[in-house]
Amino acid sequence: MPKSLYVHVPFCEQICHYCDFNKFYLHNQPIDEYIDLCASEMEKTIHFFPSDEAISTIYVGGGTPTSLSTEQLRRLLQQIKHYFPLSNELEFTVEVNPGSADEEKMSMLYEMGVNRLSIGAQTFDEDLLKAINRDHKASDVEKTVNLAHNSGIKNLSIDMMFGLPKQTMKQWTDSLKSACQLQIQHISAYSLKVEEKTVFYQLFKKGKLTLLDQEDEADMYEYMLKELSKQGFRQYEISNFAKDGKESLHNLTYWDNQEYYGIGAGAHSYITGVRRVNHGPLPKYMKALNNNEFPYLEQNQVSEKEKMEEQMFMGLRKRTGVSLVEFEKRFGKAVQQIFPQVMNKLITDQLLEVVQGHVRLTDKGLLLGNEVFEKFLLSD
């Protein structure tokens, strides 16, 4: 059964131009009722899918969880602690937008047992912050880091983005330098992907969005690999870097293809071999729970073939790759038996390698990760 829990808070004070997560403007939303219904979903979930093990990781994401008032967010966290059995070695992460958590809110998070924050910096360039419609200033990131440390929360991650429209290499190197000067243990850095249902997508369709070419993005990525390594951040996943063993245990749940609970509008879950997606629109999510029903939009029983594919394309995101022993232990067959042609081709093309009992991306494969993953998805 799952040992990880994700809770979605779909409210934002401002909508970023690149974001396609399930989110709504905060104002005039039924936030208190939403929190009550999240509690209803937690109660139903733990009743129908009881856990025989304590939850070891919690991630409260969004949206912007810290856009809630201190008392609203406290109530949500209290409900989590009430309904789910929690480990004494719990990693408890909450997403924070720079500037959206004051001293009172930070102190409350610490009191509620939150011991890790994911801070959405994205860039330290003021012009780029405006271009992507962020509602914070670059200086707010350091203030938020200091507030967290003063409250007692010292395990901190920041999110960064590269390949932003018209972003220069200097803007990227300066932002990385600013990030590395902070008292943080973890950096997640993602290239821009223009997704449907975003402002950037609409601009792109109209020919009003200038994107960087792939070579420029690749240069930014390779620079980041070298620079973060120099600064003591070890790459443990394609887009994630950690100091001192501070990897995101919650995200490793996904990359290790383990099951997890998902609560909230638009949340995903993976329980008893079934992947489920909750209704995203608030009225549909709330109506289902008010009718004492689960708020599921989709349910998909994952086949053995799909599980093996997922084990590969999720596990290969990690720099250590996929353990050959663990794969065979889990599925009763070796990786090479299941994907003989794909494995041979990717190894011949020097995109994959077998090292110390693991199959993993080569340095060349790291730059072409999505192409490698697709090969496992499309295999017979």
C-alpha positions in Angstrom: 0.0 0.0 0.0 1.1 3.6 -0.5 3.6 5.2 1.8 3.3 8.6 0.2 0.6 11.2 0.0 0.0 14.1 -2.4 -2.5 16.9 -1.5 -3.5 19.5 -4.2 -4.4 23.1 -3.4 -5.6 24.5 -6.7 -5.7 28.2 -5.7 -3.4 31.0 -6.9 -3.2 34.7 -6.5 -1.9 35.0 -10.0 -1.8 32.6 -12.9 1.7 32.0 -14.5 1.8 32.0 -18.3 3.5 28.6 -18.5 1.4 26.7 -15.9 -0.9 23.9 -17.0 -1.5 22.5 -13.5 -5.1 22.4 -12.2 -5.5 25.9 -10.7 -8.0 28.8 -10.2 -7.9 32.4 -9.2 -8.1 32.5 -5.4 -10.7 35.3 -5.1 -14.3 34.4 -4.6 -13.6 30.6 -4.4 -15.2 28.3 -1.9 -11.9 27.6 -0.1 -13.3 26.6 3.3 -15.8 24.2 1.7 -12.9 22.8 -0.5 -10.8 22.1 2.6 -13.8 20.3 4.2 -14.3 18.2 1.2 -10.6 17.3 1.0 -11.1 15.9 4.5 -14.1 13.9 3.3 -11.9 12.5 0.5 -9.2 11.6 3.0 -11.7 9.8 5.2 -13.2 7.8 2.3 -9.8 7.0 0.9 -8.2 5.7 4.1 -11.4 3.8 4.8 -11.6 2.0 1.4 -7.8 1.8 1.0 -6.4 1.4 4.5 -2.6 1.6 4.8 -0.8 -1.0 6.8 2.3 1.2 6.8 2.9 4.7 8.1 3.0 7.5 5.5 6.7 8.4 5.0 6.4 11.4 2.6 3.8 14.1 2.2 3.8 16.7 -0.5 1.3 19.6 -0.5 1.4 21.2 -3.9 -0.6 23.4 -6.2 -1.6 25.9 -7.3 -0.2 27.8 -4.3 -0.8 26.2 -0.9 0.5 29.3 0.9 -2.1 31.5 -0.9 -4.5 30.1 1.8 -4.8 32.0 5.0 -2.7 30.7 7.9 -5.7 29.2 9.6 -7.1 27.6 6.4 -3.7 26.0 5.6 -3.4 24.9 9.3 -6.8 23.2 9.1 -5.8 21.3 5.9 -2.5 20.1 7.5 -4.4 19.1 10.7 -6.7 16.9 8.6 -3.8 15.2 6.9 -2.4 14.3 10.4 -5.8 13.2 11.6 -6.6 10.7 8.8 -3.3 9.3 7.8 -0.8 7.3 10.0 2.5 9.1 9.8 6.0 7.9 10.2 8.4 9.3 12.8 10.9 9.8 9.9 8.4 11.8 7.9 9.4 14.0 5.0 6.7 16.7 4.9 7.0 19.2 2.0 4.8 22.2 1.2 5.2 24.3 -1.9 5.7 28.0 -1.2 5.7 31.0 -3.6 8.3 33.6 -2.7 6.7 36.3 -0.7 3.5 34.4 0.0 4.4 33.1 3.4 5.0 35.6 6.3 6.5 34.8 9.7 3.2 33.7 11.2 2.6 31.2 8.3 6.1 29.9 8.4 5.9 29.3 12.2 2.6 27.5 11.7 4.1 25.2 9.1 7.0 24.3 11.4 4.6 23.7 14.3 2.5 21.4 12.1 5.5 19.2 11.4 6.4 20.6 7.9 10.2 20.0 7.6 10.8 20.7 3.9 9.8 23.6 1.5 9.8 23.7 -2.3 10.1 27.4 -3.2 9.0 28.5 -6.7 11.8 30.9 -7.7 11.9 30.0 -11.5 14.3 32.9 -12.3 16.1 35.7 -10.5 15.8 38.0 -13.5 13.2 40.7 -13.0 12.3 41.1 -16.7 11.8 37.3 -17.0 9.7 37.2 -13.9 7.3 39.7 -15.5 7.4 37.9 -18.8 6.2 34.6 -17.2 3.7 36.5 -15.0 5.2 35.7 -11.6 3.9 37.8 -8.8 7.2 38.0 -6.8 10.5 39.9 -7.0 13.9 38.2 -7.1 14.7 39.5 -3.7 11.6 37.7 -2.3 13.3 34.4 -2.7 16.1 35.1 -0.3 13.6 36.6 2.2 11.5 33.4 2.0 14.6 31.3 2.5 15.6 33.4 5.6 12.1 33.2 7.0 12.1 29.4 6.6 15.4 29.1 8.4 14.3 31.4 11.2 11.2 29.4 11.7 13.2 26.1 12.0 12.6 24.7 8.5 16.0 24.1 7.0 15.5 21.5 4.3 14.8 23.8 1.3 14.5 23.3 -2.4 14.0 25.9 -5.1 12.4 25.5 -8.6 14.2 27.0 -11.6 13.3 27.3 -15.3 15.4 27.6 -18.3 14.7 28.0 -22.0 12.2 30.8 -21.2 11.2 33.1 -24.1 14.1 35.3 -25.1 16.2 34.1 -22.1 19.9 34.7 -22.6 22.7 32.5 -21.4 23.8 35.3 -19.1 20.4 35.6 -17.5 20.5 31.8 -16.9 24.1 31.8 -15.5 23.3 34.8 -13.2 20.1 33.1 -11.9 22.0 29.9 -11.1 24.7 31.9 -9.3 22.0 33.6 -7.2 20.4 30.3 -6.4 23.7 28.7 -5.3 24.4 31.6 -2.9 21.2 30.7 -0.9 21.1 28.4 2.1 19.3 25.6 0.2 19.9 21.9 -0.2 18.1 21.1 -3.4 17.4 22.6 -6.8 14.8 21.4 -9.4 15.4 22.9 -12.8 13.1 22.4 -15.8 13.1 23.6 -19.4 10.0 25.4 -20.6 7.4 23.2 -22.2 4.6 25.1 -23.9 1.5 23.2 -22.8 -2.1 23.5 -24.0 -4.5 25.5 -21.8 -1.7 28.1 -21.0 -1.3 31.7 -21.9 2.0 30.8 -23.6 0.2 28.3 -25.8 -2.2 30.9 -27.0 0.6 33.3 -27.8 2.5 30.6 -29.6 -0.4 29.7 -31.8 -0.7 33.4 -32.7 3.0 33.6 -33.5 3.6 36.0 -30.7 6.0 33.8 -28.6 9.7 33.5 -29.4 11.1 30.3 -28.1 14.8 29.3 -27.9 16.1 26.7 -30.2 17.1 23.3 -28.9 20.8 24.0 -29.1 20.5 27.0 -26.8 18.4 24.9 -24.3 21.0 22.1 -24.5 23.8 24.6 -23.8 21.9 25.9 -20.7 21.3 22.4 -19.5 25.0 21.4 -19.9 26.2 24.5 -18.2 23.9 23.8 -15.3 25.2 20.3 -14.9 28.8 21.5 -14.6 28.0 24.6 -12.4 25.8 22.8 -9.9 28.3 20.0 -9.6 31.0 22.6 -8.8 28.7 24.0 -6.1 28.2 20.7 -4.4 24.8 19.7 -5.8 24.8 16.1 -7.0 22.5 15.3 -9.9 20.3 12.3 -8.9 17.6 12.8 -11.5 17.4 14.4 -14.9 16.2 17.7 -13.5 17.0 17.4 -9.8 20.1 18.1 -7.8 20.8 17.7 -4.0 23.4 18.4 -1.4 24.2 16.2 1.5 21.8 13.4 0.8 18.8 15.8 0.7 17.1 14.2 -2.3 13.3 14.6 -2.5 12.1 11.3 -1.0 8.6 12.1 -2.2 9.5 12.5 -5.8 11.6 9.3 -5.6 8.3 7.5 -4.9 7.2 8.5 -8.4 10.6 7.7 -10.1 10.7 4.3 -8.3 7.2 3.6 -9.6 5.8 3.1 -6.1 2.1 3.7 -5.2 0.8 6.9 -3.6 -2.4 8.5 -2.4 -3.7 11.7 -4.1 -6.2 14.1 -2.6 -7.8 17.2 -4.1 -9.2 18.5 -7.3 -7.1 17.2 -10.3 -4.9 15.0 -8.0 -3.6 11.7 -9.3 -3.2 8.6 -7.2 -1.9 5.1 -7.7 -3.4 2.5 -5.3 -3.7 -1.3 -5.6 -2.4 -1.2 -9.1 -5.0 1.3 -10.3 -4.1 4.8 -11.5 -6.9 7.4 -10.8 -7.4 11.0 -11.7 -9.7 13.2 -9.8 -12.1 15.7 -11.4 -10.2 19.0 -12.0 -13.1 21.5 -12.1 -14.1 22.5 -8.5 -17.9 22.0 -9.1 -17.4 18.5 -10.3 -14.9 17.6 -7.6 -17.2 19.1 -4.9 -20.4 17.6 -6.3 -19.1 14.1 -6.2 -17.9 14.3 -2.6 -21.1 16.1 -1.5 -22.9 13.0 -3.0 -20.7 10.8 -0.9 -18.9 9.5 -4.0 -15.2 9.4 -4.9 -14.3 12.3 -7.2 -12.7 10.1 -9.8 -12.7 11.3 -13.5 -10.6 8.3 -14.7 -9.6 4.9 -13.3 -7.1 2.7 -15.1 -6.0 -0.8 -14.0 -2.3 -0.9 -14.9 -1.4 -4.0 -16.8 1.8 -6.0 -16.1 3.2 -4.7 -19.4 2.4 -1.1 -18.5 4.0 -1.6 -15.1 7.3 -2.8 -16.7 7.2 0.1 -19.1 6.7 2.6 -16.3 9.5 1.0 -14.3 11.8 1.7 -17.2 10.8 5.2 -18.3 10.4 6.5 -14.7 13.4 4.7 -13.3 15.7 5.9 -16.1 15.1 9.5 -15.0 17.3 8.7 -12.0 21.0 9.0 -12.6 21.5 5.6 -10.9 19.0 4.2 -13.4 17.0 1.0 -13.0 18.3 -1.8 -10.8 18.4 -5.1 -12.8 18.0 -7.1 -9.7 15.0 -5.1 -8.4 13.3 -5.3 -11.8 13.6 -9.1 -12.0 12.5 -9.4 -8.4 9.4 -7.3 -9.1 8.4 -8.8 -12.4 10.0 -12.3 -12.4 11.8 -11.6 -15.7 15.0 -9.7 -16.6 14.9 -6.3 -18.3 16.8 -7.8 -21.3 14.1 -10.5 -21.7 11.3 -8.0 -21.8 12.9 -5.3 -23.9 15.7 -7.2 -25.9 15.6 -5.1 -29.1 15.1 -1.8 -27.4 17.9 -2.4 -24.9 20.4 -3.6 -27.6 19.6 -0.7 -29.9 19.9 2.0 -27.1 23.2 0.5 -25.8 24.6 0.3 -29.3 23.6 3.9 -29.9 25.4 4.8 -26.6 22.3 6.2 -25.0 22.1 3.5 -22.3 24.8 1.7 -20.4 24.9 -1.1 -17.7 26.9 -0.1 -14.7 27.1 -1.9 -11.3 23.9 -3.8 -11.8 21.9 -0.8 -13.1 20.9 0.2 -16.6 21.1 4.0 -16.9 21.3 6.9 -19.3 24.7 7.7 -20.6 25.9 11.4 -20.7 24.7 11.4 -24.3 21.4 9.8 -23.3 20.8 12.4 -20.6 20.4 15.0 -23.3 17.9 12.8 -25.3 16.0 11.4 -22.3 12.5 11.7 -23.8 13.6 9.9 -27.0 14.9 7.0 -24.9 11.8 6.8 -22.8 9.5 6.7 -25.8 11.3 3.6 -27.1 10.1 1.7 -24.0 6.5 3.0 -24.4 6.3 2.1 -28.0 7.8 -1.4 -27.6 5.8 -4.5 -28.3 
